[in-house]
């Protein structure tokens, strides 16, 4: 083949490809074209701006704004978007079962009258760009579930299913939204409740709800959310009347109370007024809703809102702790000094204890306990008499702070307290407490004080030793007698005195327990006198060949619950070890002697 012919064929192939890519790609496929040809109407749903339905004396007009629909005639109200969505979906999938051409209709001029399509009562018009002509609905066909329709400017007639007719043959109130408001709970950032008992005002600061009136207090987000949900999910039972006339019959001329919901940038709000109870429907109540300018009935349960008091909405959590910003926790116990715990990454250290590792799990447990602690009683709303509750000189105070290591544009270097928690006098099973500069005095469980360690020793990490068994070079244990061992060059253990065999299984178990020993807990203050009156175990060991790094563990008497007192040289405090660790540390290192063999009787001599 000549080069010129090849180039021509290649150019034609490229041109054909470009045609497919740039022209044919936007054209509907054969199946799609057939489907559209079979549709009664074809339209772009996003272009629909309104729907007009004529049904005898009723003229229903629906208009869309964004993703919301409103009923504009015969009354103005919020429309049910789901009902309209169903109508548009049915229209989009509405197909012709049979077509009667204009020629057929002209041949039998009585057909349109027979089909009730000359001046039908039911008509549908879609408003918007590139919408089809008005659709006229005729009479039902002899075939079950079928009917006749045509467009207003055409004689061509179709036999179709009655699905769309059912969608449009509704009364105006059936297009009204029975959901009271289009606000969601999450959109409401302010609430004003008015009852005969006074006003309650709530404000969401973006993270938490606060009570603004009649007192300033932390709000319970869950309870306030439930209150809001009663309104935002309320379903209208009856559409009663417009609110322009006499409201006395509905008990709304002087309503029993009202609640106003405010969304962001909404200064006016949406107000729900609650009135009387209908004579016949005792399970309903008349309401007036400003956002829709109408009187409705709602389920009677909605009137429970009027019984809401500030105490019902107060946050009963003792304190809010922003753990994401928490870097320092200071525990100041009267007559016992301070403990300062500092965060380092995900772990905690004892800052005023040479930054030795702290018990991170215990710090996290305390924080979780405090976050979940509930107030048992709101004692005083005005803290005017602190000495009465022992809060002028608290027995215990916790300070929660963030910490900046250097100056920045936002903050200066150093510690920045953001919350304090003070505990005062104990009264039976409760202790009086106060958070920061809040004016309230509350009562919480007395047992909470026991969960807050006041001795720095108690905050030490629970790991006593962090070695590997093979790192131990010399070992002297005093339990069942004294045993001194040394590890040789070939890692075999020998006695420093004598040649008695060693129970290597027990020795390995002892080393495993010793080198990874963990306390059950640390004790605060001095141990009881009897703790070390009788020494049970004393273990000294070294972890270097030169025997300079020496560790000593002493185990004293029982502490109760099957546990034992213990301490180590060079470290403050007494800790508790478990019974299983105690038994492993006192295993005998000499093999148990084999029981003596039973004597063998000699056979009797034959007579």
C-alpha positions in Angstrom: 0.0 0.0 0.0 1.3 3.4 -0.9 2.3 5.8 1.9 -0.2 8.4 0.7 -3.1 6.0 0.9 -2.0 4.9 4.4 -1.9 8.6 5.6 -5.4 9.2 4.2 -6.8 6.2 5.9 -5.2 7.2 9.2 -6.6 10.8 8.9 -10.1 9.4 8.3 -9.7 7.1 11.4 -8.7 10.0 13.6 -11.5 12.1 12.3 -14.0 9.3 13.0 -12.7 9.0 16.5 -13.0 12.8 17.1 -16.6 12.7 15.9 -17.4 9.9 18.3 -15.6 11.7 21.2 -16.9 15.2 20.7 -20.3 14.8 19.1 -21.7 11.4 19.7 -20.8 11.2 23.4 -23.6 13.6 24.4 -26.2 11.9 22.2 -28.5 9.4 24.0 -27.9 5.8 23.3 -30.4 3.8 21.3 -32.0 2.4 24.5 -32.2 5.8 26.0 -33.8 7.3 22.8 -36.4 4.6 22.8 -37.2 5.2 26.5 -37.5 8.9 26.0 -39.7 8.4 22.9 -42.0 6.2 25.1 -42.2 8.8 27.9 -45.3 11.0 28.1 -43.2 13.9 29.1 -39.4 14.6 29.1 -38.0 17.3 31.2 -35.0 18.2 33.3 -36.0 17.9 36.9 -33.5 20.5 38.1 -35.2 23.0 35.8 -38.6 22.7 37.4 -39.4 26.0 39.2 -43.0 25.4 40.0 -46.1 23.2 39.6 -49.6 24.4 38.9 -52.6 22.1 39.3 -56.2 22.9 38.3 -58.8 20.6 39.7 -62.2 22.0 39.3 -62.6 24.9 41.7 -59.1 24.3 43.3 -56.1 26.0 41.8 -53.0 24.8 43.5 -49.7 26.5 42.9 -46.4 25.3 44.2 -43.1 27.1 43.9 -39.5 26.0 44.5 -36.8 28.1 46.2 -33.5 26.3 46.3 -34.3 22.8 47.6 -37.5 23.9 49.4 -41.1 24.1 48.2 -43.9 26.4 49.2 -47.6 26.4 48.6 -48.5 29.7 47.1 -52.2 29.1 46.3 -54.9 28.7 47.4 -53.1 29.5 50.7 -49.6 30.3 51.5 -47.7 27.7 53.5 -44.8 25.4 53.7 -45.2 22.6 51.2 -44.3 18.9 51.6 -41.2 18.3 49.6 -41.6 14.5 49.7 -45.1 14.7 48.1 -43.8 16.9 45.3 -40.7 14.7 44.8 -43.0 11.7 44.3 -45.0 13.6 41.7 -41.9 14.6 39.7 -40.6 11.0 39.9 -43.8 9.6 38.7 -43.9 12.1 35.9 -40.4 11.3 34.8 -41.2 7.6 34.6 -44.7 8.0 33.1 -44.9 6.1 29.8 -47.4 5.7 27.0 -49.3 2.4 26.8 -51.0 3.4 23.5 -50.9 6.5 21.3 -53.9 7.8 19.2 -52.6 10.1 16.5 -54.1 13.5 15.7 -55.2 12.0 12.4 -57.1 9.3 14.2 -58.7 11.8 16.5 -59.8 14.0 13.5 -61.3 11.0 11.9 -63.5 10.5 14.9 -64.2 14.0 16.3 -66.3 12.6 19.1 -63.3 10.9 20.7 -62.0 13.9 22.6 -65.5 14.4 24.1 -65.8 10.7 24.8 -62.4 10.8 26.6 -63.4 13.9 28.5 -60.5 15.8 27.0 -62.2 18.8 25.5 -62.5 20.8 28.7 -61.1 18.6 31.5 -61.2 19.7 35.1 -57.8 18.2 36.0 -54.8 19.9 34.5 -51.1 20.0 35.3 -48.5 22.6 34.3 -44.8 22.5 35.0 -43.1 25.9 35.3 -39.5 26.4 34.2 -37.1 26.3 31.3 -37.9 23.8 28.5 -41.0 22.4 30.3 -43.6 20.5 28.3 -47.0 22.0 27.5 -49.9 21.7 30.0 -51.1 18.2 30.6 -54.9 17.5 30.4 -56.3 14.5 32.3 -59.4 12.8 30.8 -61.6 9.9 31.9 -60.6 6.4 33.0 -60.3 3.8 30.3 -62.1 0.5 30.2 -58.8 -1.1 31.0 -58.2 -1.2 34.7 -55.8 1.4 36.0 -55.6 3.2 32.7 -56.8 6.7 31.6 -56.6 9.1 28.7 -54.4 12.3 28.6 -53.2 14.8 26.0 -51.3 18.1 25.9 -53.3 21.4 25.8 -51.9 22.4 22.3 -52.2 19.0 20.6 -54.9 16.5 19.6 -52.6 13.5 19.9 -53.9 11.4 22.8 -52.3 8.8 25.0 -53.5 5.8 27.1 -51.4 5.8 30.3 -51.4 4.5 33.9 -53.2 6.6 36.5 -50.2 7.1 38.8 -49.7 10.8 38.1 -53.5 11.4 38.3 -53.4 10.1 41.9 -50.5 12.4 42.6 -52.3 15.5 41.4 -55.8 14.7 42.5 -55.2 15.9 46.0 -56.7 18.6 48.2 -54.6 21.6 48.8 -54.0 20.6 52.5 -52.5 17.3 51.2 -49.6 19.3 49.7 -48.9 21.1 53.0 -46.0 20.1 55.1 -47.2 18.4 58.3 -43.8 18.8 59.8 -44.1 21.9 61.9 -40.8 23.6 61.0 -38.1 23.1 58.5 -35.5 23.9 61.2 -33.4 21.1 62.4 -32.2 20.8 66.0 -28.6 21.4 64.9 -29.5 24.7 63.3 -31.0 26.2 66.5 -28.4 28.2 68.5 -30.8 30.1 70.8 -34.1 29.4 72.5 -36.5 31.6 74.5 -39.1 29.9 76.6 -41.9 32.0 78.2 -44.4 30.5 80.7 -46.5 31.8 83.6 -43.5 31.1 85.8 -41.1 33.4 83.9 -38.6 33.2 81.1 -35.8 30.8 80.3 -33.2 31.7 77.7 -30.7 29.3 76.3 -27.7 30.1 74.1 -25.3 27.8 72.2 -21.8 29.1 72.2 -20.7 26.8 69.4 -19.7 24.0 71.6 -21.9 24.0 74.7 -25.3 25.2 75.7 -25.5 27.9 78.4 -28.5 29.0 80.4 -28.7 32.8 80.2 -31.9 33.5 82.1 -33.0 33.5 84.9 -29.5 32.6 85.9 -26.2 31.9 84.1 -25.3 28.3 84.3 -24.1 25.4 82.1 -26.8 23.8 80.1 -27.3 20.0 79.6 -26.8 19.5 75.8 -28.7 16.2 75.8 -31.7 17.6 77.7 -31.8 20.8 75.6 -31.5 18.7 72.4 -34.5 16.6 73.5 -36.5 19.8 74.2 -35.7 21.2 70.7 -36.5 17.9 69.1 -40.0 18.0 70.5 -40.6 21.1 68.4 -38.4 20.4 65.3 -39.9 17.0 64.8 -43.5 17.9 65.8 -46.2 16.7 63.3 -49.3 18.8 62.6 -52.5 17.0 63.3 -55.0 19.5 61.9 -54.8 22.7 59.7 -57.3 24.9 61.6 -57.3 28.5 60.4 -55.1 31.4 59.4 -54.0 33.4 62.4 -55.4 36.8 61.3 -58.8 36.3 62.8 -60.2 35.9 66.3 -57.8 33.6 68.2 -59.9 33.5 71.4 -61.7 30.2 70.5 -58.3 28.5 70.3 -56.9 29.9 73.6 -54.3 31.8 71.6 -55.4 35.4 72.3 -53.6 34.9 75.6 -51.5 31.8 75.1 -50.4 29.7 78.0 -46.8 30.0 76.9 -44.5 30.2 74.0 -41.1 29.0 72.8 -39.0 30.8 70.2 -36.3 29.1 68.2 -33.4 31.2 66.6 -31.1 30.0 63.9 -27.9 31.8 63.0 -28.5 35.3 61.6 -32.2 35.1 62.5 -33.0 38.0 64.8 -36.8 37.4 64.7 -36.9 33.7 65.3 -39.8 31.2 64.9 -42.3 31.4 67.7 -44.6 28.6 68.7 -47.5 29.7 71.0 -49.5 27.0 72.9 -53.2 27.6 73.5 -56.2 25.5 74.5 -57.4 22.0 73.9 -60.1 21.2 71.3 -63.4 20.1 72.6 -63.5 16.9 70.6 -59.8 16.0 70.2 -58.6 15.9 73.8 -55.3 14.4 72.8 -54.4 17.6 70.8 -53.7 21.2 71.6 -54.1 24.4 69.5 -50.9 26.1 68.5 -49.9 29.1 66.5 -46.6 29.2 64.6 -45.3 32.5 63.5 -43.1 31.1 60.7 -46.3 29.9 58.9 -48.9 32.3 60.1 -51.4 29.6 60.8 -53.3 27.9 63.7 -52.7 24.1 63.9 -53.2 21.4 66.4 -50.3 19.3 67.6 -50.2 16.3 69.9 -51.0 17.3 73.5 -47.6 16.1 74.6 -46.1 19.3 73.2 -47.5 21.3 76.2 -45.0 19.5 78.5 -42.6 22.1 77.3 -44.4 24.7 79.4 -43.5 22.7 82.6 -39.7 23.0 81.9 -37.7 24.8 84.6 -34.1 26.0 84.5 -33.2 23.1 86.9 -34.4 20.6 84.3 -32.0 22.0 81.8 -28.9 22.5 83.9 -25.8 20.4 83.2 -25.4 18.1 86.2 -21.8 17.2 85.2 -19.5 18.5 87.9 -16.9 20.1 85.6 -16.1 20.5 81.9 -12.5 19.5 81.1 -11.0 20.3 77.7 -8.6 17.4 77.7 -7.3 18.4 74.3 -5.8 21.5 75.8 -4.9 20.0 79.2 -1.1 20.0 79.8 -1.0 20.4 83.6 -3.0 19.1 86.5 -2.2 20.6 89.9 -3.6 18.8 93.0 -3.3 21.1 96.1 -4.3 19.3 99.3 -4.5 21.4 102.5 -1.7 20.5 104.9 -0.3 18.0 102.4 1.3 20.2 99.7 1.0 20.1 96.0 1.3 17.5 93.3 1.9 18.8 89.7 1.3 16.3 86.9 2.5 17.3 83.5 1.7 15.8 80.1 4.5 14.6 77.8 3.1 13.4 74.6 0.5 10.7 75.5 2.1 10.1 78.9 2.1 11.9 82.3 5.0 12.9 84.5 5.3 14.1 88.1 6.6 17.6 87.4 7.4 18.4 91.1 9.0 15.0 91.4 12.0 15.4 89.1 9.7 14.7 86.1 9.7 11.0 87.0 7.2 8.9 85.0 3.7 9.1 86.4 0.9 6.6 86.4 -0.7 7.6 83.1 -3.5 5.2 83.3 -4.4 6.6 86.8 -4.4 10.2 85.5 -6.7 9.2 82.6 -8.9 7.4 85.0 -9.2 10.4 87.2 -10.0 12.7 84.3 -12.6 10.4 83.0 -14.1 10.1 86.5 -14.3 13.9 86.9 -15.8 14.3 83.4 -18.6 11.8 84.2 -19.2 12.9 87.8 -22.7 14.1 88.4 -23.9 16.7 90.9 -26.1 15.2 93.5 -27.6 18.5 94.5 -27.5 22.2 93.5 -27.0 23.7 97.0 -26.8 27.5 96.4 -27.1 29.5 93.2 -25.3 32.5 94.9 -22.0 31.6 96.7 -22.4 34.3 99.3 -21.4 32.2 102.3 -18.3 30.2 101.4 -17.2 29.5 105.0 -20.5 27.8 105.7 -19.5 25.1 103.1 -15.8 25.1 103.8 -15.0 26.6 100.5 -13.2 29.8 101.7 -10.3 27.5 102.5 -10.9 24.3 100.5 -9.5 21.0 101.8 -8.6 20.1 98.1 -8.3 22.1 94.9 -7.6 20.9 91.4 -6.4 23.3 88.7 -6.5 22.4 85.0 -4.1 24.3 82.8 -2.6 24.5 79.3 1.1 25.2 79.0 3.1 27.1 76.4 6.8 26.5 76.3 7.5 29.9 74.5 5.8 33.1 73.7 3.6 33.2 70.6 1.4 35.8 68.9 -1.6 34.1 70.6 -0.3 33.5 74.1 2.6 34.0 76.4 4.9 31.3 77.7 4.0 29.5 80.9 1.0 27.9 82.5 -2.5 29.1 81.8 -5.3 27.7 84.1 -8.7 27.3 82.4 -10.6 25.5 85.2 -10.4 25.0 88.9 -12.4 22.6 91.1 -12.6 23.1 94.9 -13.8 20.8 97.6 -15.0 22.0 101.0 -16.7 20.6 104.0 -18.0 17.0 104.1 -21.6 16.5 105.2 -22.5 12.8 105.5 -22.2 11.1 102.2 -21.6 14.3 100.2 -18.9 17.0 100.0 -19.6 20.6 99.0 -17.8 21.7 95.8 -17.4 24.8 93.5 -16.1 25.1 90.0 -13.9 28.1 89.2 -15.6 31.4 89.7 -19.1 30.0 89.1 -21.4 31.4 91.7 -22.9 28.0 92.5 -22.2 25.6 95.3 -23.0 22.0 94.6 -22.9 18.7 96.5 -21.1 15.6 95.1 -20.4 12.1 96.3 -18.0 12.0 99.3 -16.4 8.9 97.7 -15.0 11.2 94.9 -12.4 12.5 97.3 -11.0 9.0 97.7 -10.4 8.7 94.0 -8.1 11.8 94.0 -4.6 10.9 95.2 -3.1 13.7 97.3 0.4 12.3 97.8 2.9 12.5 94.9 4.1 9.0 95.7 0.7 7.7 94.7 1.0 9.1 91.2 4.2 7.1 90.5 4.1 4.7 87.6 3.3 1.1 88.6 6.3 -0.4 86.9 8.8 -1.1 89.7 11.6 -2.6 87.5 12.1 -2.5 83.8 14.8 -5.1 83.0 15.2 -8.2 81.1 15.8 -11.5 83.0 19.1 -12.0 81.2 20.4 -8.6 82.4 20.5 -9.8 86.0 24.2 -10.7 86.9 24.1 -11.4 90.7 21.1 -12.4 92.8 20.8 -12.8 96.6 17.4 -13.8 97.9 16.4 -14.2 101.5 13.1 -16.1 101.7 13.3 -19.8 102.4 16.8 -19.3 103.7 19.5 -17.2 102.0 20.7 -18.0 98.5 23.4 -16.1 96.6 23.9 -16.8 92.9 26.1 -15.5 90.1 25.7 -15.8 86.3 28.8 -17.2 84.6 30.3 -16.4 81.2 28.3 -19.1 79.6 25.1 -17.7 81.2 24.9 -20.6 83.6 24.0 -19.8 87.2 26.1 -21.1 90.0 26.1 -20.7 93.8 28.5 -18.3 95.3 29.1 -20.8 98.1 28.7 -24.5 97.9 27.9 -26.8 95.0 24.2 -27.6 95.7 22.2 -27.9 92.5 19.9 -25.0 91.4 16.2 -25.4 90.4 16.6 -23.5 87.1 12.8 -23.5 86.4 12.0 -21.8 89.6 14.9 -19.4 89.1 13.7 -18.3 85.7 10.2 -17.8 87.0 11.6 -15.7 89.9 13.7 -13.6 87.4 10.7 -13.1 85.0 8.6 -11.8 87.9 11.3 -9.7 89.5 12.6 -7.8 86.4 9.0 -6.9 85.3 7.5 -6.4 88.7 4.5 -4.0 88.8 2.8 -2.6 91.8 -0.9 -3.0 92.3 -0.9 0.5 93.7 1.3 3.0 95.7 0.3 4.0 99.2 0.1 7.6 100.3 1.7 8.7 103.5 3.7 6.5 105.9 2.9 2.8 105.9 1.3 1.2 109.0 3.8 0.1 111.7 3.2 -3.5 111.1 3.9 -3.4 107.4 7.6 -4.4 107.7 7.7 -5.8 111.2 8.2 -9.2 109.7 10.2 -9.4 106.6 9.0 -12.1 104.2 11.4 -11.6 101.3 14.5 -9.6 100.6 16.1 -9.7 97.1 19.2 -7.9 96.1 20.4 -8.1 92.5 22.8 -6.3 90.1 22.3 -5.6 86.4 25.9 -5.1 85.3 29.0 -7.3 85.3 30.8 -4.8 87.6 28.0 -5.2 90.1 27.7 -1.4 90.6 24.0 -1.1 89.7 22.4 -2.7 92.7 18.7 -3.0 93.3 17.0 -4.2 96.5 13.4 -5.3 97.0 11.9 -5.9 100.4 8.5 -7.6 100.9 6.8 -7.1 104.3 3.6 -8.4 105.8 0.2 -8.9 104.3 -1.9 -5.8 103.4 -5.2 -7.6 103.2 -7.1 -9.1 100.2 -4.3 -11.5 99.6 -1.7 -8.8 98.8 1.6 -7.7 100.4 3.5 -4.5 101.4 6.7 -3.9 99.5 9.4 -1.2 99.0 12.7 -0.7 97.1 15.8 1.0 98.2 16.4 4.5 96.7 12.8 5.2 96.0 10.2 6.9 98.2 7.0 5.2 99.2 5.5 1.8 99.9 3.6 -0.2 97.3 1.4 -3.3 97.2 2.2 -6.4 95.2 -0.2 -9.2 94.3 -0.2 -12.6 95.9 0.8 -14.3 92.6 4.0 -12.2 92.4 4.7 -12.8 96.1 4.6 -16.5 95.5 6.8 -16.3 92.5 9.4 -14.3 94.4 9.7 -16.8 97.2 10.1 -19.9 95.1 12.7 -22.3 96.5 15.9 -22.3 94.3 17.1 -25.7 95.5 15.7 -28.8 93.9 13.3 -30.7 96.0 14.9 -33.8 97.4 13.5 -37.0 95.8 11.4 -39.1 98.3 13.3 -42.1 99.6 12.8 -45.3 97.8 10.4 -47.8 99.4 12.3 -50.8 100.9 12.1 -54.0 98.8 11.3 -57.1 100.8 13.4 -60.2 100.1 11.6 -63.3 98.9 10.9 -65.9 101.6 13.1 -69.1 101.6 11.4 -72.3 100.4 10.8 -74.7 103.2 
